[in-house]
Amino acid sequence: MKQFLVFLESLVIVALVVAGLVGLSYHTFRGGGWFDAAFERLAEIVFQNVTVSIIVGSIALVAFVMWYERYITKGIYNKRLPTIVLYVLMAAGAYYIGRYALFGSL
């Protein structure tokens, strides 16, 4: 019986994670979705303020390199991050399953 409960728990976790990934992917990559809206706003900002974009991009690049050097090459990183990502995907999956069950659409 215990083996069955462990299997059922893992099946529910996988189903929630997959539903979360599908829901987030759908809203991100569909026409008029989050990616499209973010790209339009980013294009407006970049083409209207080229100098500011170059400065912000340079600062972001330096910050990324500093982060990479400290956390990745020296092995100092947050070991709880994968667990947090898993819980966020499970919560998104529960949200999208509930939304589909109540409203019939994502």
N, CA, C and O atoms as a GROMACS GRO file, in nm:
protein
  424
    1MET      N    1   0.082  -0.120   0.000
    1MET     CA    2   0.000   0.000   0.000
    1MET      C    3   0.086   0.126   0.000
    1MET      O    4   0.054   0.224  -0.067
    2LYS      N    5   0.196   0.122   0.075
    2LYS     CA    6   0.282   0.239   0.083
    2LYS      C    7   0.345   0.268  -0.053
    2LYS      O    8   0.359   0.384  -0.092
    3GLN      N    9   0.381   0.164  -0.126
    3GLN     CA   10   0.439   0.182  -0.259
    3GLN      C   11   0.338   0.247  -0.353
    3GLN      O   12   0.375   0.332  -0.435
    4PHE      N   13   0.214   0.208  -0.342
    4PHE     CA   14   0.110   0.266  -0.426
    4PHE      C   15   0.092   0.414  -0.396
    4PHE      O   16   0.075   0.494  -0.488
    5LEU      N   17   0.094   0.452  -0.267
    5LEU     CA   18   0.080   0.592  -0.231
    5LEU      C   19   0.198   0.675  -0.279
    5LEU      O   20   0.180   0.789  -0.323
    6VAL      N   21   0.319   0.620  -0.270
    6VAL     CA   22   0.436   0.691  -0.321
    6VAL      C   23   0.426   0.708  -0.472
    6VAL      O   24   0.458   0.814  -0.526
    7PHE      N   25   0.380   0.603  -0.542
    7PHE     CA   26   0.361   0.613  -0.686
    7PHE      C   27   0.254   0.717  -0.721
    7PHE      O   28   0.272   0.795  -0.814
    8LEU      N   29   0.145   0.717  -0.647
    8LEU     CA   30   0.037   0.813  -0.672
    8LEU      C   31   0.085   0.956  -0.647
    8LEU      O   32   0.052   1.047  -0.723
    9GLU      N   33   0.160   0.975  -0.541
    9GLU     CA   34   0.215   1.108  -0.512
    9GLU      C   35   0.306   1.157  -0.624
    9GLU      O   36   0.295   1.272  -0.667
   10SER      N   37   0.395   1.071  -0.670
   10SER     CA   38   0.485   1.111  -0.778
   10SER      C   39   0.409   1.134  -0.908
   10SER      O   40   0.446   1.222  -0.986
   11LEU      N   41   0.304   1.058  -0.932
   11LEU     CA   42   0.222   1.078  -1.051
   11LEU      C   43   0.151   1.214  -1.047
   11LEU      O   44   0.144   1.283  -1.149
   12VAL      N   45   0.101   1.252  -0.931
   12VAL     CA   46   0.036   1.382  -0.917
   12VAL      C   47   0.137   1.494  -0.935
   12VAL      O   48   0.106   1.594  -1.000
   13ILE      N   49   0.255   1.480  -0.880
   13ILE     CA   50   0.360   1.581  -0.895
   13ILE      C   51   0.397   1.599  -1.041
   13ILE      O   52   0.407   1.711  -1.090
   14VAL      N   53   0.417   1.489  -1.111
   14VAL     CA   54   0.451   1.496  -1.254
   14VAL      C   55   0.338   1.559  -1.334
   14VAL      O   56   0.363   1.641  -1.422
   15ALA      N   57   0.214   1.521  -1.304
   15ALA     CA   58   0.100   1.578  -1.376
   15ALA      C   59   0.089   1.728  -1.353
   15ALA      O   60   0.061   1.803  -1.447
   16LEU      N   61   0.110   1.774  -1.230
   16LEU     CA   62   0.104   1.917  -1.200
   16LEU      C   63   0.217   1.994  -1.269
   16LEU      O   64   0.195   2.103  -1.321
   17VAL      N   65   0.337   1.937  -1.268
   17VAL     CA   66   0.451   2.003  -1.332
   17VAL      C   67   0.429   2.013  -1.483
   17VAL      O   68   0.454   2.117  -1.544
   18VAL      N   69   0.382   1.904  -1.544
   18VAL     CA   70   0.357   1.906  -1.688
   18VAL      C   71   0.246   2.006  -1.721
   18VAL      O   72   0.258   2.080  -1.819
   19ALA      N   73   0.140   2.009  -1.642
   19ALA     CA   74   0.032   2.106  -1.666
   19ALA      C   75   0.082   2.248  -1.650
   19ALA      O   76   0.044   2.337  -1.726
   20GLY      N   77   0.169   2.271  -1.552
   20GLY     CA   78   0.227   2.404  -1.534
   20GLY      C   79   0.314   2.444  -1.651
   20GLY      O   80   0.306   2.558  -1.697
   21LEU      N   81   0.396   2.352  -1.700
   21LEU     CA   82   0.480   2.382  -1.816
   21LEU      C   83   0.397   2.409  -1.941
   21LEU      O   84   0.427   2.501  -2.017
   22VAL      N   85   0.293   2.330  -1.962
   22VAL     CA   86   0.208   2.349  -2.079
   22VAL      C   87   0.134   2.483  -2.070
   22VAL      O   88   0.129   2.556  -2.169
   23GLY      N   89   0.078   2.514  -1.955
   23GLY     CA   90   0.006   2.641  -1.939
   23GLY      C   91   0.096   2.761  -1.955
   23GLY      O   92   0.061   2.857  -2.024
   24LEU      N   93   0.213   2.758  -1.893
   24LEU     CA   94   0.306   2.869  -1.907
   24LEU      C   95   0.357   2.882  -2.049
   24LEU      O   96   0.372   2.994  -2.099
   25SER      N   97   0.384   2.771  -2.115
   25SER     CA   98   0.430   2.775  -2.254
   25SER      C   99   0.321   2.831  -2.345
   25SER      O  100   0.349   2.910  -2.436
   26TYR      N  101   0.198   2.790  -2.321
   26TYR     CA  102   0.087   2.839  -2.403
   26TYR      C  103   0.074   2.991  -2.391
   26TYR      O  104   0.064   3.060  -2.492
   27HIS      N  105   0.074   3.041  -2.268
   27HIS     CA  106   0.058   3.185  -2.249
   27HIS      C  107   0.181   3.264  -2.292
   27HIS      O  108   0.170   3.383  -2.322
   28THR      N  109   0.295   3.201  -2.295
   28THR     CA  110   0.417   3.272  -2.334
   28THR      C  111   0.430   3.280  -2.485
   28THR      O  112   0.462   3.388  -2.537
   29PHE      N  113   0.406   3.174  -2.557
   29PHE     CA  114   0.439   3.168  -2.699
   29PHE      C  115   0.321   3.180  -2.795
   29PHE      O  116   0.342   3.176  -2.916
   30ARG      N  117   0.200   3.194  -2.747
   30ARG     CA  118   0.086   3.208  -2.839
   30ARG      C  119   0.088   3.347  -2.900
   30ARG      O  120   0.158   3.436  -2.852
   31GLY      N  121   0.011   3.366  -3.005
   31GLY     CA  122   0.001   3.496  -3.067
   31GLY      C  123  -0.061   3.597  -2.971
   31GLY      O  124  -0.170   3.572  -2.919
   32GLY      N  125   0.005   3.707  -2.947
   32GLY     CA  126  -0.043   3.805  -2.850
   32GLY      C  127  -0.015   3.766  -2.706
   32GLY      O  128  -0.072   3.823  -2.614
   33GLY      N  129   0.072   3.668  -2.688
   33GLY     CA  130   0.103   3.621  -2.553
   33GLY      C  131   0.208   3.707  -2.484
   33GLY      O  132   0.240   3.817  -2.530
   34TRP      N  133   0.261   3.655  -2.374
   34TRP     CA  134   0.356   3.731  -2.292
   34TRP      C  135   0.484   3.762  -2.369
   34TRP      O  136   0.537   3.873  -2.358
   35PHE      N  137   0.536   3.667  -2.446
   35PHE     CA  138   0.659   3.689  -2.521
   35PHE      C  139   0.640   3.796  -2.626
   35PHE      O  140   0.726   3.883  -2.644
   36ASP      N  141   0.529   3.791  -2.695
   36ASP     CA  142   0.500   3.890  -2.799
   36ASP      C  143   0.487   4.030  -2.739
   36ASP      O  144   0.542   4.126  -2.794
   37ALA      N  145   0.416   4.041  -2.629
   37ALA     CA  146   0.399   4.171  -2.564
   37ALA      C  147   0.532   4.225  -2.511
   37ALA      O  148   0.561   4.344  -2.525
   38ALA      N  149   0.612   4.138  -2.450
   38ALA     CA  150   0.741   4.181  -2.397
   38ALA      C  151   0.835   4.223  -2.510
   38ALA      O  152   0.909   4.321  -2.496
   39PHE      N  153   0.832   4.151  -2.621
   39PHE     CA  154   0.918   4.185  -2.734
   39PHE      C  155   0.878   4.320  -2.794
   39PHE      O  156   0.965   4.398  -2.832
   40GLU      N  157   0.748   4.347  -2.803
   40GLU     CA  158   0.703   4.476  -2.855
   40GLU      C  159   0.747   4.591  -2.766
   40GLU      O  160   0.794   4.693  -2.815
   41ARG      N  161   0.732   4.574  -2.634
   41ARG     CA  162   0.774   4.680  -2.542
   41ARG      C  163   0.925   4.699  -2.545
   41ARG      O  164   0.974   4.812  -2.542
   42LEU      N  165   0.998   4.589  -2.550
   42LEU     CA  166   1.143   4.598  -2.556
   42LEU      C  167   1.190   4.665  -2.683
   42LEU      O  168   1.283   4.746  -2.681
   43ALA      N  169   1.126   4.634  -2.794
   43ALA     CA  170   1.163   4.697  -2.921
   43ALA      C  171   1.137   4.846  -2.917
   43ALA      O  172   1.217   4.924  -2.969
   44GLU      N  173   1.026   4.889  -2.857
   44GLU     CA  174   0.999   5.032  -2.843
   44GLU      C  175   1.107   5.100  -2.762
   44GLU      O  176   1.157   5.206  -2.800
   45ILE      N  177   1.143   5.040  -2.650
   45ILE     CA  178   1.244   5.101  -2.562
   45ILE      C  179   1.379   5.107  -2.631
   45ILE      O  180   1.447   5.209  -2.625
   46VAL      N  181   1.419   4.998  -2.695
   46VAL     CA  182   1.551   4.992  -2.756
   46VAL      C  183   1.563   5.091  -2.871
   46VAL      O  184   1.664   5.160  -2.882
   47PHE      N  185   1.462   5.100  -2.956
   47PHE     CA  186   1.474   5.185  -3.074
   47PHE      C  187   1.449   5.332  -3.043
   47PHE      O  188   1.494   5.418  -3.119
   48GLN      N  189   1.380   5.364  -2.934
   48GLN     CA  190   1.359   5.504  -2.899
   48GLN      C  191   1.475   5.559  -2.817
   48GLN      O  192   1.506   5.678  -2.829
   49ASN      N  193   1.539   5.477  -2.736
   49ASN     CA  194   1.647   5.522  -2.648
   49ASN      C  195   1.769   5.432  -2.669
   49ASN      O  196   1.798   5.347  -2.585
   50VAL      N  197   1.838   5.451  -2.778
   50VAL     CA  198   1.949   5.363  -2.811
   50VAL      C  199   2.063   5.376  -2.711
   50VAL      O  200   2.120   5.276  -2.670
   51THR      N  201   2.096   5.498  -2.672
   51THR     CA  202   2.207   5.520  -2.578
   51THR      C  203   2.179   5.455  -2.442
   51THR      O  204   2.265   5.389  -2.385
   52VAL      N  205   2.059   5.475  -2.393
   52VAL     CA  206   2.021   5.416  -2.264
   52VAL      C  207   2.023   5.263  -2.274
   52VAL      O  208   2.064   5.196  -2.179
   53SER      N  209   1.980   5.209  -2.386
   53SER     CA  210   1.980   5.064  -2.405
   53SER      C  211   2.121   5.008  -2.403
   53SER      O  212   2.145   4.902  -2.345
   54ILE      N  213   2.214   5.076  -2.464
   54ILE     CA  214   2.354   5.031  -2.465
   54ILE      C  215   2.411   5.034  -2.324
   54ILE      O  216   2.481   4.941  -2.284
   55ILE      N  217   2.382   5.138  -2.248
   55ILE     CA  218   2.433   5.149  -2.111
   55ILE      C  219   2.372   5.040  -2.023
   55ILE      O  220   2.443   4.974  -1.948
   56VAL      N  221   2.241   5.023  -2.031
   56VAL     CA  222   2.175   4.921  -1.948
   56VAL      C  223   2.221   4.781  -1.987
   56VAL      O  224   2.241   4.697  -1.900
   57GLY      N  225   2.238   4.756  -2.116
   57GLY     CA  226   2.288   4.626  -2.161
   57GLY      C  227   2.428   4.598  -2.111
   57GLY      O  228   2.459   4.486  -2.072
   58SER      N  229   2.513   4.700  -2.111
   58SER     CA  230   2.649   4.683  -2.061
   58SER      C  231   2.649   4.653  -1.911
   58SER      O  232   2.724   4.566  -1.866
   59ILE      N  233   2.568   4.723  -1.836
   59ILE     CA  234   2.559   4.699  -1.692
   59ILE      C  235   2.505   4.558  -1.664
   59ILE      O  236   2.554   4.488  -1.575
   60ALA      N  237   2.405   4.517  -1.741
   60ALA     CA  238   2.349   4.382  -1.724
   60ALA      C  239   2.454   4.276  -1.757
   60ALA      O  240   2.462   4.174  -1.688
   61LEU      N  241   2.534   4.299  -1.860
   61LEU     CA  242   2.638   4.203  -1.897
   61LEU      C  243   2.743   4.192  -1.788
   61LEU      O  244   2.786   4.081  -1.755
   62VAL      N  245   2.785   4.304  -1.732
   62VAL     CA  246   2.885   4.302  -1.624
   62VAL      C  247   2.827   4.231  -1.501
   62VAL      O  248   2.896   4.152  -1.437
   63ALA      N  249   2.703   4.259  -1.468
   63ALA     CA  250   2.640   4.194  -1.353
   63ALA      C  251   2.629   4.043  -1.375
   63ALA      O  252   2.652   3.966  -1.282
   64PHE      N  253   2.595   4.001  -1.496
   64PHE     CA  254   2.586   3.858  -1.524
   64PHE      C  255   2.721   3.790  -1.513
   64PHE      O  256   2.730   3.681  -1.458
   65VAL      N  257   2.826   3.853  -1.564
   65VAL     CA  258   2.960   3.794  -1.557
   65VAL      C  259   3.004   3.782  -1.411
   65VAL      O  260   3.063   3.682  -1.372
   66MET      N  261   2.976   3.885  -1.331
   66MET     CA  262   3.013   3.879  -1.189
   66MET      C  263   2.936   3.767  -1.119
   66MET      O  264   2.994   3.693  -1.039
   67TRP      N  265   2.808   3.754  -1.148
   67TRP     CA  266   2.728   3.648  -1.089
   67TRP      C  267   2.781   3.511  -1.132
   67TRP      O  268   2.793   3.421  -1.049
   68TYR      N  269   2.811   3.497  -1.259
   68TYR     CA  270   2.862   3.370  -1.311
   68TYR      C  271   2.993   3.332  -1.244
   68TYR      O  272   3.012   3.217  -1.203
   69GLU      N  273   3.082   3.427  -1.232
   69GLU     CA  274   3.211   3.400  -1.169
   69GLU      C  275   3.194   3.356  -1.023
   69GLU      O  276   3.261   3.263  -0.978
   70ARG      N  277   3.108   3.421  -0.952
   70ARG     CA  278   3.093   3.391  -0.810
   70ARG      C  279   3.019   3.261  -0.784
   70ARG      O  280   3.065   3.178  -0.706
   71TYR      N  281   2.906   3.243  -0.848
   71TYR     CA  282   2.819   3.131  -0.813
   71TYR      C  283   2.847   3.004  -0.890
   71TYR      O  284   2.836   2.895  -0.834
   72ILE      N  285   2.881   3.014  -1.015
   72ILE     CA  286   2.895   2.894  -1.097
   72ILE      C  287   3.036   2.836  -1.086
   72ILE      O  288   3.051   2.717  -1.058
   73THR      N  289   3.137   2.916  -1.108
   73THR     CA  290   3.272   2.862  -1.111
   73THR      C  291   3.322   2.822  -0.973
   73THR      O  292   3.402   2.729  -0.961
   74LYS      N  293   3.275   2.889  -0.868
   74LYS     CA  294   3.320   2.855  -0.733
   74LYS      C  295   3.228   2.756  -0.664
   74LYS      O  296   3.255   2.712  -0.552
   75GLY      N  297   3.118   2.720  -0.729
   75GLY     CA  298   3.028   2.620  -0.672
   75GLY      C  299   2.938   2.673  -0.564
   75GLY      O  300   2.878   2.595  -0.489
   76ILE      N  301   2.926   2.804  -0.552
   76ILE     CA  302   2.838   2.862  -0.451
   76ILE      C  303   2.706   2.896  -0.521
   76ILE      O  304   2.700   2.989  -0.601
   77TYR      N  305   2.604   2.821  -0.490
   77TYR     CA  306   2.474   2.847  -0.550
   77TYR      C  307   2.366   2.803  -0.453
   77TYR      O  308   2.392   2.729  -0.358
   78ASN      N  309   2.249   2.847  -0.478
   78ASN     CA  310   2.135   2.818  -0.392
   78ASN      C  311   2.086   2.676  -0.418
   78ASN      O  312   2.038   2.647  -0.528
   79LYS      N  313   2.097   2.590  -0.321
   79LYS     CA  314   2.056   2.451  -0.340
   79LYS      C  315   1.905   2.434  -0.325
   79LYS      O  316   1.852   2.327  -0.356
   80ARG      N  317   1.836   2.537  -0.278
   80ARG     CA  318   1.691   2.530  -0.266
   80ARG      C  319   1.620   2.574  -0.393
   80ARG      O  320   1.500   2.552  -0.407
   81LEU      N  321   1.692   2.634  -0.485
   81LEU     CA  322   1.629   2.687  -0.606
   81LEU      C  323   1.555   2.581  -0.687
   81LEU      O  324   1.442   2.607  -0.729
   82PRO      N  325   1.611   2.461  -0.712
   82PRO     CA  326   1.534   2.361  -0.786
   82PRO      C  327   1.404   2.322  -0.718
   82PRO      O  328   1.304   2.296  -0.785
   83THR      N  329   1.403   2.317  -0.586
   83THR     CA  330   1.281   2.284  -0.512
   83THR      C  331   1.178   2.396  -0.527
   83THR      O  332   1.060   2.369  -0.544
   84ILE      N  333   1.224   2.520  -0.520
   84ILE     CA  334   1.133   2.633  -0.536
   84ILE      C  335   1.074   2.634  -0.676
   84ILE      O  336   0.954   2.659  -0.693
   85VAL      N  337   1.156   2.608  -0.777
   85VAL     CA  338   1.107   2.603  -0.915
   85VAL      C  339   1.003   2.491  -0.930
   85VAL      O  340   0.902   2.510  -0.996
   86LEU      N  341   1.028   2.376  -0.869
   86LEU     CA  342   0.933   2.265  -0.874
   86LEU      C  343   0.800   2.305  -0.812
   86LEU      O  344   0.695   2.276  -0.869
   87TYR      N  345   0.803   2.370  -0.696
   87TYR     CA  346   0.680   2.411  -0.630
   87TYR      C  347   0.606   2.518  -0.711
   87TYR      O  348   0.483   2.516  -0.716
   88VAL      N  349   0.679   2.609  -0.774
   88VAL     CA  350   0.615   2.711  -0.857
   88VAL      C  351   0.546   2.646  -0.977
   88VAL      O  352   0.434   2.683  -1.012
   89LEU      N  353   0.614   2.550  -1.040
   89LEU     CA  354   0.553   2.480  -1.153
   89LEU      C  355   0.431   2.399  -1.110
   89LEU      O  356   0.332   2.391  -1.182
   90MET      N  357   0.438   2.338  -0.992
   90MET     CA  358   0.322   2.264  -0.941
   90MET      C  359   0.205   2.358  -0.913
   90MET      O  360   0.091   2.325  -0.943
   91ALA      N  361   0.233   2.475  -0.856
   91ALA     CA  362   0.127   2.572  -0.829
   91ALA      C  363   0.066   2.622  -0.960
   91ALA      O  364  -0.056   2.637  -0.971
   92ALA      N  365   0.151   2.649  -1.059
   92ALA     CA  366   0.100   2.691  -1.190
   92ALA      C  367   0.015   2.580  -1.252
   92ALA      O  368  -0.089   2.608  -1.312
   93GLY      N  369   0.059   2.456  -1.238
   93GLY     CA  370  -0.019   2.344  -1.289
   93GLY      C  371  -0.154   2.333  -1.222
   93GLY      O  372  -0.255   2.311  -1.289
   94ALA      N  373  -0.158   2.349  -1.091
   94ALA     CA  374  -0.286   2.345  -1.019
   94ALA      C  375  -0.376   2.459  -1.065
   94ALA      O  376  -0.497   2.441  -1.080
   95TYR      N  377  -0.317   2.577  -1.087
   95TYR     CA  378  -0.395   2.692  -1.134
   95TYR      C  379  -0.454   2.665  -1.272
   95TYR      O  380  -0.573   2.688  -1.294
   96TYR      N  381  -0.371   2.616  -1.365
   96TYR     CA  382  -0.420   2.594  -1.501
   96TYR      C  383  -0.519   2.478  -1.509
   96TYR      O  384  -0.613   2.484  -1.589
   97ILE      N  385  -0.500   2.375  -1.429
   97ILE     CA  386  -0.598   2.265  -1.426
   97ILE      C  387  -0.730   2.316  -1.370
   97ILE      O  388  -0.836   2.284  -1.423
   98GLY      N  389  -0.724   2.393  -1.262
   98GLY     CA  390  -0.845   2.450  -1.206
   98GLY      C  391  -0.916   2.546  -1.300
   98GLY      O  392  -1.038   2.545  -1.311
   99ARG      N  393  -0.838   2.629  -1.368
   99ARG     CA  394  -0.896   2.723  -1.463
   99ARG      C  395  -0.963   2.649  -1.579
   99ARG      O  396  -1.071   2.687  -1.625
  100TYR      N  397  -0.897   2.543  -1.625
  100TYR     CA  398  -0.954   2.464  -1.736
  100TYR      C  399  -1.082   2.393  -1.688
  100TYR      O  400  -1.179   2.384  -1.763
  101ALA      N  401  -1.081   2.344  -1.566
  101ALA     CA  402  -1.198   2.275  -1.514
  101ALA      C  403  -1.316   2.369  -1.493
  101ALA      O  404  -1.431   2.332  -1.515
  102LEU      N  405  -1.288   2.492  -1.449
  102LEU     CA  406  -1.396   2.586  -1.421
  102LEU      C  407  -1.446   2.659  -1.546
  102LEU      O  408  -1.567   2.674  -1.565
  103PHE      N  409  -1.353   2.704  -1.630
  103PHE     CA  410  -1.390   2.789  -1.742
  103PHE      C  411  -1.382   2.719  -1.878
  103PHE      O  412  -1.439   2.769  -1.975
  104GLY      N  413  -1.315   2.607  -1.887
  104GLY     CA  414  -1.305   2.534  -2.012
  104GLY      C  415  -1.199   2.585  -2.107
  104GLY      O  416  -1.194   2.543  -2.223
  105SER      N  417  -1.115   2.675  -2.060
  105SER     CA  418  -1.005   2.725  -2.145
  105SER      C  419  -0.889   2.764  -2.055
  105SER      O  420  -0.904   2.782  -1.934
  106LEU      N  421  -0.771   2.777  -2.117
  106LEU     CA  422  -0.655   2.819  -2.042
  106LEU      C  423  -0.653   2.969  -2.030
  106LEU      O  424  -0.562   3.026  -1.970
   0.00000   0.00000   0.00000
